[in-house]
Amino acid sequence: MVKSPGSQISVGLSPLRKFWQRFIGFLFPPETDTWLAVLRSGLGLQVIVYALFLRSDWHYLFASSGKGLVGREVGEAITAFDSPLIPTFGWLVAFGRNLNMSEETVLTVAWVGLLSAGCLLLLGLLSRPAAIVAWFVHLCAAESGGLLAYGADSFMTTALFYLMLSPLPDHYSFDHWVTKTKPKNPLLLGFWRRVLQVHLCFVYFIGGLAKCLGNGWWDGSNLWRSLIRPPFNLVPPDLLVQFKYALPLLGISICLLEVSYPIFIWLKRTRWIWLGCILAMHAAIGLTMGLYLFALVMIVMNLAAFGVPSSGRRAQATSAITEQKIHAKATGFGPDEAAVLKS
């Protein structure tokens, strides 16, 4: 029996359709909003700690030349060279002048707004506006103080950006209790969690690969230099000398842990082992080097991305109900009739 050209084309396209369906299923897995609640509350705590850490030096760090440590003009000039569209505190100060507000007043209002946004995020009250304010003010701080910014600022800005675009509010927030919002689309919740997961995989793989290409992590010398360099030298040097033979082992373990993160974090049998090791690594960085903000934001992002078990059955059931309602609106039939017609 000779197959028609149409049937041959359909057979040829079936593998592509299966691949496309799997790809879409990977990008849009049905999820509940528990991970979003972890991300929101964790970043709220992160913003609060960040604002409180800088409360005494806020004006000193972000004032103009002659009033601060270096002057924010240097950082803002570097930022403007990259793109003039990146917001800085210079924008807010210029806007404040139109309202007859001094630079000191504008910086004070910005700090209060950042702290208030962190508190609102922690409580889940006005979640979306709070996330937008926190992201914008922190981005201004990170770009205006570009010479003093480090990895924690980059990850904090990224995490707040994802939170700002995610389907807030979650059902653990005060917003949900007050306004009784409808459940969010499980596929949309799954998409934004997947974006966060893939982002972390790229971060750890590239970071681990860069460590593997150098000699300092294989012989432990990079760990030694990191732990004895002020102001990160919280561990006494004599204690490091006693455990000097463990530094190469720790360096190699960190390289292998990070470069293999995109593989073993997805496997159910090894996910909790890798997640526990990553969390322990960041906790150790915070305790031994004093990088508390960096450790906290990485722990929050990892917990939100992979630390919350996927509620697949519940989310799939909610997703199916949502699809039935959409189909019912389009056809004019009720949910039951729409389900029968769809089947």
C-alpha positions in Angstrom: 0.0 0.0 0.0 1.4 3.4 -1.1 1.2 6.1 1.4 0.0 9.5 0.3 2.4 12.5 0.4 0.1 14.1 3.0 0.4 11.1 5.4 4.2 11.0 4.9 4.4 14.7 5.8 2.3 14.2 8.9 4.5 11.3 10.0 7.5 13.5 9.5 6.1 16.3 11.5 5.0 14.1 14.4 8.5 14.0 16.0 8.6 17.8 15.7 5.2 18.1 17.3 6.2 15.8 20.2 9.4 17.9 20.7 7.4 21.1 20.6 4.9 19.8 23.1 7.6 18.6 25.4 9.3 22.0 25.1 6.1 23.9 25.9 5.5 21.5 28.8 8.9 22.2 30.1 8.4 26.0 29.9 4.9 25.9 31.3 4.7 23.3 34.0 1.6 23.6 36.2 2.6 25.0 39.7 1.0 26.3 42.8 2.1 29.7 44.2 3.9 28.3 47.2 7.3 29.0 45.6 6.2 32.6 44.9 5.3 33.1 48.6 8.8 31.9 49.5 10.4 34.3 47.0 8.2 37.2 48.0 8.8 36.9 51.8 12.5 36.0 51.4 13.1 39.0 49.2 11.1 41.2 51.6 13.5 40.1 54.4 16.4 40.7 52.1 15.3 44.3 51.3 14.8 45.0 55.0 18.2 43.7 55.9 19.8 45.6 53.0 18.2 48.9 54.0 19.1 48.5 57.7 22.7 47.6 56.9 23.0 50.9 54.9 21.0 53.1 57.2 23.9 54.9 58.8 25.9 55.2 55.5 23.1 55.8 53.0 23.8 59.5 52.5 27.5 59.0 52.8 27.5 56.5 49.9 25.0 58.1 47.6 25.5 61.9 48.1 27.0 64.0 45.3 30.7 65.0 45.1 32.0 66.8 48.2 29.3 65.3 50.4 29.9 61.6 50.2 32.6 59.0 50.1 33.3 59.2 46.4 30.3 60.9 44.9 27.6 59.1 43.0 28.5 60.9 39.8 31.4 58.5 39.2 29.1 55.4 39.3 26.3 57.2 37.4 28.8 58.2 34.7 29.9 54.5 34.3 26.2 53.5 34.1 25.4 56.2 31.6 28.2 54.9 29.4 26.5 51.5 29.3 23.0 53.0 28.7 21.5 56.3 29.5 18.1 54.6 30.2 19.3 52.8 33.4 17.7 54.6 36.4 20.0 56.1 39.0 19.5 58.4 42.1 20.4 61.3 39.8 17.0 60.8 38.2 15.3 61.1 41.6 17.3 64.1 42.7 16.6 65.9 39.4 12.9 65.2 39.9 13.0 66.3 43.5 14.5 69.7 42.5 11.3 70.4 40.5 9.4 69.9 43.8 11.9 72.1 45.8 13.3 69.1 47.6 16.9 68.9 48.6 19.2 66.1 47.7 19.3 64.9 51.3 15.5 64.8 51.5 15.3 62.8 48.2 17.8 60.2 49.5 15.9 60.0 52.8 12.6 59.4 51.0 14.3 56.8 48.8 15.6 54.9 51.9 12.3 55.0 53.6 10.5 53.8 50.5 12.9 50.9 50.2 12.5 49.9 53.8 8.7 50.2 53.5 8.6 48.2 50.3 10.6 45.4 52.1 8.1 45.4 55.0 5.2 45.2 52.6 6.7 42.4 50.7 7.3 40.4 53.8 3.7 40.8 54.8 2.3 40.4 51.3 0.5 43.7 51.4 0.4 45.7 48.1 2.7 43.1 46.8 3.0 44.3 43.2 3.6 48.0 43.9 6.0 47.1 46.7 8.0 44.8 44.4 8.2 47.6 41.7 9.3 50.2 44.3 11.9 47.8 45.8 13.3 46.9 42.4 13.5 50.5 41.2 15.1 52.0 44.3 17.5 49.1 44.7 18.5 49.4 41.0 19.1 53.1 41.5 21.3 52.3 44.6 23.2 49.6 42.8 23.9 51.8 39.7 24.7 55.0 41.5 27.1 53.2 43.8 28.6 51.2 41.0 32.1 51.2 42.4 30.9 49.7 45.6 28.3 47.2 44.2 29.1 43.5 44.1 27.4 40.2 43.3 24.7 40.5 45.9 23.4 43.6 44.3 23.2 42.0 40.8 21.3 38.9 42.1 19.0 41.1 44.3 18.1 43.2 41.3 17.4 40.1 39.2 15.3 38.4 41.8 13.2 41.6 42.4 12.7 41.9 38.7 11.4 38.4 38.4 9.2 38.9 41.5 7.8 42.1 40.0 6.7 40.3 36.8 5.4 37.2 38.5 1.7 36.6 39.0 1.3 38.3 42.4 -0.3 38.1 44.9 0.1 34.6 46.2 -2.6 33.1 48.5 -0.3 33.3 51.5 -0.3 37.1 51.3 -2.4 39.7 53.1 -3.5 40.9 49.6 -5.2 37.6 49.0 -7.0 37.7 52.4 -8.2 41.2 51.9 -9.2 41.3 48.3 -10.0 37.5 47.9 -8.2 37.3 44.6 -8.9 34.4 42.2 -6.2 31.7 41.9 -3.5 32.5 39.4 -3.0 30.5 36.3 -0.8 27.5 37.2 0.9 27.5 33.9 1.9 31.1 34.3 3.2 30.4 37.8 5.2 27.4 36.4 6.7 29.6 33.7 8.1 32.2 36.0 9.5 29.5 38.3 11.1 27.8 35.3 12.7 31.1 34.3 14.2 31.4 37.8 15.4 27.8 37.7 17.0 28.1 34.3 18.7 31.3 35.3 20.3 29.7 38.4 21.5 26.8 36.3 23.3 29.2 33.9 24.8 31.1 36.8 26.2 28.1 38.6 27.4 26.4 35.4 29.2 29.4 34.1 30.6 30.2 37.5 31.8 26.6 38.1 33.3 26.4 34.6 35.3 29.6 35.2 36.6 28.2 38.5 37.6 24.9 36.8 39.6 26.8 34.2 41.9 28.3 36.8 44.5 26.7 39.1 43.5 28.6 42.2 40.5 26.4 43.0 42.2 23.1 42.4 45.1 23.8 44.9 43.0 25.8 47.4 44.9 29.1 47.0 41.8 31.1 45.9 40.0 30.0 49.1 43.0 30.9 51.2 43.3 34.4 49.6 39.5 34.9 50.0 39.5 34.0 53.7 42.5 36.1 54.7 41.8 39.3 52.7 40.3 42.2 54.8 37.5 42.8 55.5 36.5 39.2 54.9 39.1 37.7 57.3 36.6 36.6 59.9 38.3 33.2 60.4 41.6 33.3 62.3 44.6 32.6 60.1 46.1 30.1 62.5 42.8 28.1 62.2 43.2 28.1 58.4 46.7 26.9 58.7 45.6 23.9 60.8 43.1 22.9 58.0 45.3 23.9 55.0 45.1 20.4 53.6 41.3 20.6 53.4 41.4 23.8 51.3 42.2 22.0 48.0 39.4 19.4 48.7 36.9 22.2 49.4 38.0 24.1 46.3 37.6 21.0 44.0 34.2 20.2 45.7 32.9 23.7 45.0 34.0 23.5 41.3 32.3 20.2 40.8 29.2 21.2 42.8 28.6 24.3 40.7 29.5 22.9 37.3 27.2 19.9 37.8 24.4 21.9 39.3 22.3 22.1 36.0 22.4 18.3 35.9 21.8 16.9 39.4 19.5 19.6 40.6 16.8 18.4 38.1 17.1 14.7 39.1 14.7 13.8 41.9 17.2 11.4 43.5 20.0 14.0 43.8 18.0 17.2 43.9 17.9 17.5 47.7 21.6 16.5 48.1 22.7 19.2 45.6 20.3 21.8 47.1 21.5 21.1 50.6 25.2 21.4 49.5 24.5 24.7 47.7 22.6 26.1 50.7 25.4 25.0 53.0 28.0 26.6 50.7 26.2 29.9 50.7 25.7 29.8 54.5 29.4 29.1 54.9 30.2 32.1 52.7 28.0 34.3 54.8 29.4 33.1 58.2 33.1 32.9 57.3 33.4 36.0 55.1 30.7 38.3 56.4 28.8 38.3 53.0 25.5 38.0 54.7 23.4 39.8 52.0 24.9 37.6 49.2 24.3 34.4 51.2 20.7 35.4 52.0 19.7 36.3 48.5 21.2 33.1 47.0 19.6 30.9 49.7 16.2 32.6 49.0 16.5 32.1 45.2 17.5 28.5 45.5 14.7 27.7 48.0 12.1 29.3 45.7 13.5 27.7 42.6 14.0 24.1 43.9 13.3 24.0 47.6 9.5 24.0 47.3 8.2 20.6 46.1 6.1 20.9 42.9 2.4 20.3 43.6 1.8 18.7 40.3 -1.5 17.1 40.7 -3.2 20.0 42.4 -1.8 22.5 39.9 -2.8 20.3 36.9 -6.3 20.0 38.2 -6.5 23.8 38.6 -5.0 24.2 35.1 -7.6 21.8 33.6 -10.5 23.7 35.3 -9.0 27.0 34.0 -8.8 25.6 30.4 -12.4 24.3 30.6 -13.7 27.7 31.8 -11.8 29.5 28.9 -13.2 27.0 26.4 -16.7 27.4 27.9 -16.6 31.2 27.4 -15.5 30.8 23.8 -18.2 28.2 22.9 -21.0 29.4 25.1 -21.4 26.0 26.8 -21.0 25.3 30.5 -17.8 23.7 31.9 -19.3 20.2 31.9 -20.5 20.5 28.3 -17.2 22.1 27.2 -15.3 19.3 28.8 -17.4 16.7 26.9 -17.0 18.6 23.6 -13.2 19.1 24.1 -12.8 15.3 24.7 
